[in-house]
Amino acid sequence: MTAGPVTSADADSGRSTPTGVATPTRHGGPPANGAPPAASGGPPANGAPPGRPGGHGGGPPGGQKPSFRRTFSAFKYPKYRLLWISMAVGMTGMQMQMIAQGLLAYELSGTFTAVGVLAMAWGVPQFFFALPGGAIADRMDKRTILLITQVGVAAQAIFIGLAITTGVISLPMLFIVGVFMGATFSFNMPARQAFIPEVVPREQMMNAIALNNTAMNSTRIFSPLAAGLFISLWGFDVTYYITGAMYGIGWLTVILLPRSTAHLNREKRGMFDDIAIGLRYVRDTRALRVLMFMAFVPILLGIPYVTILPAFARADLGQGEFGFSLLVGLSAVGALIGSLVIATLNPRSRLPLIQSLLGAGWGAGLVFLGLGSAMFGFPGALAAMFLLGVFQMGYMALNNSMLMLTAAPEYHGRVMSLYMLTFGIFPLMGGPLGVLGDAIGGFATFTALGVALVAFIALMAVVGGQRITMSPARRAKSSHEGIAEAEAEVEAAA
């Protein structure tokens, strides 16, 4: 969008204070980030090394350009390093398990249908558990949530490994475990994302979120190779044992984290009231409403292409499994680069403008996947997939960061759960997109999706920009009004 930035001061959802100054919670408790008040003269919060006056370790001044030196700056906070390691190791295990379960399902059934149904088993529980997962993340100690869910995912991996070793493994067993995994991650991911603001200062939040995305994208590159190697060397059962061990390592790093504190100063309500208030808070806070809409529509238009990519690679590009792997691998490399680029940004940069440019690039990448593949064949498709990875992940990482910067801390879990819910919707586009691909071909389908995405981004840059870019005073007023209106509606309905 072309208007002014979402800054670390005016994106604080009702806390229009200078960056790095601890702010009390709305119920009068201690500062939400656990830091002493700035006037107390105490050391920097979150275990950060000393920095510039008035900050949590010396965030860069406003107006600075992106700097490579900032790319890994969140790693100087020990608590964040632990959280990041648990994320990286756990995601490696999860990616390996997804590869192993797909191959195992095909070996047991000999059908692609079984593989697809098993993938759905992971996604469907998000519709039912994502919002409760976010509410619980705002109600409970996030460290406890992570410890419980890490034990659960480690136990299921060991269980499947034992079932394979003893010869009792079956498709229904894989399906049940898939549902369990989907439900577990619906609680794990909102808690993990909402934990980030408690272990890094506000000016490092964008960098920390981008580095989290870097961890996820790195696993997309290496985990399939590792899973294939382990399966070929030692079999499915040992591969599952290895993934269980990785989940266990993630648990060991989480146990070293301190308990979270953001939930201690909030009012106690029923869980369903918390969910309702969270939904109404997003609805009544204009910047959040626009940002969530700008997550939902691009995900609906810009991600479902992956569901028909295997058929496109074979039918239109004449490629087999290796060629398809190259397409996916280059996309992952591009996504890794996109995440690192976002990690260099200053939170005071013109984020809405950057988001619009990244969204337009995402749509242009889809157009190039259609037209470039038609003109240049497989090399054109490879170039398009790399560009898609860069712009798609850059856009999503930035949108995620802007949501966290804009939302009030007591709503981080619920906002992240609503954001995650959008990812459970895009698989529903797979069927209609397949029908469209059969009717007009893969080249035209990707081109149409890209044009639609670029048109949406252009429309939001014109219409939505005024709703995100407000003055600090108006942003504070908007967030306070959003909280007050959401709570008043629930109390009136009670």
N, C-alpha and C positions, 0 to 999 in steps of 0.2 A: 504494500500500500504506500501511497505517496505522501501521506501526512507525517507528522512528527513522531518521535520515537516512543516506545514503551521503556521508560527509564527505570533505574533501580529505586528512584524516589517515588515516581508517580505510578508505578505498577504495583505498589504495595497493598493494593486492595484495602484502602482505608487507613493506611499508615503513611501519611505524607511526611516522612522524616528523612534526614540525610542518610546516605548509605553508610552502613557500619555502626549506626547508633542503635543500641538495643531499645526495643519498644515494649511496653507492658502489654499484656494480653487484655482483651476487651473486658474481662471480668476482674481486673485489678490484681492479678497474680504477678509473679515474677516475669521478666522478659521471656517471650515465647521461644527465643533461640537459646535460652539458658545463659545468656551473657549478662554480666553486670552492667548497670547503666553507664553510659559513656562518661558521665560527669564524675564517676567514682574514682577514675584514675587507675583502675585495675588493669591487669594484663589482658591481651586480646582473648576473645572467646574461642571455643572449639579447639583449644590446644594449638592455635596457630602461632607461628613465630612472630616476633614483634615486627610491626610495619609502620606505615606512615601514621601520623596522628589522626585520630578520628576514624580509623578503619580497622578491619579485622585482618591485618597482615598486609595492608598496602595494596588495595585494589587500585587499578589504574585510573587516573583522572578522566573525567568525561571528555569526549571528543577524540580520544586516542584512536588511531587506526588499528586494524587487526595486527597482532604481533605473534610470531611463532613462539616467542618466549612465554606467552600466556597459554600455549596449547595444553600443557600438562600442569598448569599452576595449581589445580585442585589437589594434586597428589602431595602437596606439602602438608596437608592436614592428615595426621595419622589415622583418625577415625574414618575418614573417607577412603583412605587406602584399603583398610580392612573391608569396608562395605563393597568397594570396587572389586577386590580379589574374590570375595564370595560370589559376586555377580558373574565375573568372568569364568570362574571354575564351574559354577552351577549351570551357566548357559552352555558351556562346552559339553557338559554331561547331557543336558537336555537335547542339544542339537544331535549329538551322537545317538541318543536314544530314538529320536524321531527317524533318523536314517535306518537304524537297526530294526525298529518296529515295522517300517514300511517293507523292508526286504523280507522280514520274517513273515509278515502277513501274506505277502505274495508267495513265499515258499510253502506256506501252509494251505493256501487256497488255489493258487494259480490264476487269480483274477485281479484285475485292476479295481473292481468294485469293492473288494475287501479292503484294499489300501485306502480308497477314498472314504469309506465308511469309518475306518479307524481314525483318519484325519478329522472327520466330523466329530468323533467322540471327544477329541480335545477341545473343539471350538464351542460345541453346544452348551456345556456348563457355564460358559462365560455369560450367557444371557441370563442365567438364574443367579449366579454368585458374584458377578463383578460389582454390582452396586452394594450388596451386603459386605463384600470384601473391603470396599472403600470406607464404608461406615465403621466397620470394626477397626480399620487402620487409624481412624480418628478417635476411637474410643479406648483403645488398648495400647499397651507398650509395644511398639513396633518390633523391637528386638525379640520379644516373646513370640510374636506372630511368625517372624522369620525362622526362629529355632524350631517351632512346631512344624511348619510346612517343610523345612529342610529334612527333618526326620521322616516325614511322610513320603517325600519323593525318593529318599534313599532307600526306605523300606520296600517300596514297590519295585524298584530296580532289582534289589536283591531277590525279592519274591519271584519275579519273572525269570531271573537267572537260574534260580533253583528249580523252577517249573521246567525250564528247558533241559537242565542237567538230568532231571529225573524222568523226562519224557512225558510229562503230563500237560505240556503247554497246549493251548487251544485258542481258536479265534475269539470265542466269547470271553475268555480270560483276558486276552489283549484288549478287547473292547471295554471291559469293566475297568481295567487299569487306566485306559485312556480317559474315561470319564473322570476317574479319581484325579488324574494328573491335571486335567482342565480345571476342575474345581479348586485344586490346591493352588495352582498358579493364579487363580482369581483372587485369592487372599494374599499370596506372596508378593505379587508385583505392585499393587497399590501401596502396601506397607513399605516395600523397598524404595519406591520412588518418593514417597512422603517422608522417608527417613533422611533423604539427602539434605534438606534445609536445616536439619538439626546437627549435621556434622561438618558443614562448611558455612562460611559467612555468606550473606546475601549476594555480594558482588561476585562470588565464585560459583553461584548456583548454575548459571548457564554453562560454564566450563565443565562442572561436575556432571551435569545431565548429558552433555555432548560426549564426555569420556565414557559414560555408561553405554551410550549408543555405539561408541567405538568398540567396547568390549563385545557387545552383541554381534556386531558385524565381523569382527575378527573371528569369532567362533563359526560364523557362516562359511568362512573361507577354509579353515583348517579342520573343523569337526567332521565333515563328510569324508575327507581323506583319511582321518584317523579311524573313523568307524569302519570304513571299507578295509583298511589294513588289519585292524584287530579281528574283524569277522573272518577275513581270509586266513589269518594266522592261527587263531585260537577258537573261533566259532562264536555263535550268538551268545551263549551263556557267559563266557568270559567277558565279552563286550558289555553285557549288562552289569556284571560285577564291577567292571571298571567305572561305568557311569555311576553306580551306587557309591563307589569310593570317592568320586568327584563331588557328589552331593554331600558326602560326609566331610570332605575338606571345606566345603562352603559353610557347613554347620560350625566347624571349629573356628573359622574366622569370625563368624557372627557372634559366637559366645564371648569373644574378646571385646566386643562393642559395649558401651555403656547403655543402660536403659534409656529409652526415649522419654521425654518429659512434656511434649506438647499437649498430651491428652489430659494432664493433671489439673489444668485450670479451666476446663470446659464444663458447661452445665451438663448434668446427667439427664438423659431422656431415653425413651425406648428406641430400639434400633431402627424401626420403620419410620419413626418421627425424624431421626437423624438423616435417613435416606431422603425423605420428602423435603426436609430443609435444605439439604445439599443440592437437590435438583432445582428447587426454587431459587436458591442463591445464584446458581449459574444462569437461570432464566432472568433474574432481576438485576444482574450485574452486566451492563452492556458490553464491556470489553470481553468478559468471559464468554458471553453468548456468541459474539462474533467469532472469537478464536475457536470455540468448539465447533461452530458451523464450518469454519475454515479447516478444521480437521476432518469432519465427517464427509463433506462432499468430495474433496480430493482423494480421500481413501476409497470412497465408493467408485470414483472414476479412474483413479490412477494406479490402483494395486491389483484389481481383479484380472488384469492381463496375464498374471502369472498362472492362472488356472488353465488357460489354453496355450501357454507357451510351449509345453512339451509337444502338443499336436502341431503347432506352428513350426517348430524346429524340424519335425520329421516331414510333414506334408509340403510345406512351402519352401523350406530351406534345404531339404534333403539330407538332414543330419541325423545321426544316431545318438546313443547315450553320451558318447564323448563330446560331440558338438554341443549337445544340450548342457552338459556340465561346464563347458567353456562359457556359454552364455550366462549361466547362473554365477559362475565364479567371477567373471568380469563385473557383473552387477554388484557382487559383494565387495570387490576391491574398490569400485566407485563409491559405494556406500561408506566404506571405511574412510576414504578421503573426504567425503562430504561431512562426516561427523567431526573429523579433525579440523576442517575449515571452520565449522561452527564453534569449536572449542577456542579458536583464536579471537572470537569477537568480543568486544567490550559490551557489557550490558547497556551502556549508554549510546550504543550505535543506533542508527536509524533502522531498528528491527522490522517495523512493518514494511518499509521499502525493500529491505533485503528479503523478507518473506515473499513478497510479491514477485521479485525477480527469480527466486528459487522455484516458486510455483509455476511461473511461466516456463522456466527451463525444464521442469518436470513434464509439462504438457508437450513442449517442443521435442523432448526426448521420445515420447510416445509417437509423435508424428514422424520423427526420423526413423523409429523402429518400423513403421509401416512403409513410408516412402523410400527410406534409405535401403531397406532390405529388398524392396522391389527393384531399385536401380543398381545396387551394388552387391546384392546377394548376402552371403554369410558374413563377409568382412563388414558390410554396412550394419548388419544386425549386431555384431560384436561391439562396434563403436557406439551404437545406440544404447545397448545394455549398460555399457560403462557410464555413459552420460546420465542414463536413467538412475543408476545407483547414486551418483554424486548429487543430483538435484532432488531426488525423492527423499533420501535420507537427510540431506541438509534441510529441506523444508520441514520434515517431520520432527527432527531434533530441535529446530528453532521454534516450531509451534508448541512443542512440549515445554520448552524452557519458558516461553512467554506465558503459557498457562500457569506454571508454577510461580513465576514472578508476579503475576497479576492476582492470583488467589490469596485470600487470607490464610495464614498458617493452619488455623483450626479446620480448614476445609480441604487441605491438600489431598488427603486420602480419597475423599469423595470425588473431587475434581478429576484425579487420576483414574479412578475406577470408571467414571463416565467416558473419559478419553479412551480407555482400554476397550470399553464396550463397542466403540466404533469399529474396532478390528474384528469383532465377531460377526459383523454385518457383511463385510465384503465377500466372504465365501458364497453368500446367497446370490451374488451376481454371476457366479460361475456358469449356472445353467443358461440364463438368458444370453450371456456372452457367447457361450458355445453355439447356441442357435443362430446368433448374429454372424458368428464366424463361418458357419456352414452356409449361410445365405449370401454373404458378400465377400467372404474370404478374409484371411488373417491380416493381409496388408491394409485393406480398407477398414477393418475393425479397429486396429491400433491407431490408424490415422484419425478416425472419428472420435475415439476416446481422447486423444491428445488435443484435438481442436476444441472439444467440449471443456476440457480442463483449462486450457488457455482462456477460453471465453469466460469461464467462472472466475478465474483469478483476476481478469481485467475488470469484470463487473464489481467484484468485492473491493478492488483497489479504488474504484470510484465511489461506490455506495457505502461500503463497510468501513472505509478509512476513518470517516468522521466519528464512528462509534468506538474505535479503538484509541484514537489519538485525542486524548483530552488533556487539559491542564492538570497539574497535581491536585489542585483544590477540587476540581470536578471529579477526578478519579476517586479521591478519598470519599467525597459525598456519594458517588455512585456505589462504592463498595459497602459503605455503612448502610445506605438505603437498601441494598440487596440483602444484607444480613437481616436488617430489621424487618423488611417485608416478608422474607421467607419464614422467620420465626413467628411473626404475627399470624400468618396464614395457618401454620400448623397449630398454634395455640387456639385460634378461633375454631378450628375444625375438631379439636379434642373434646 
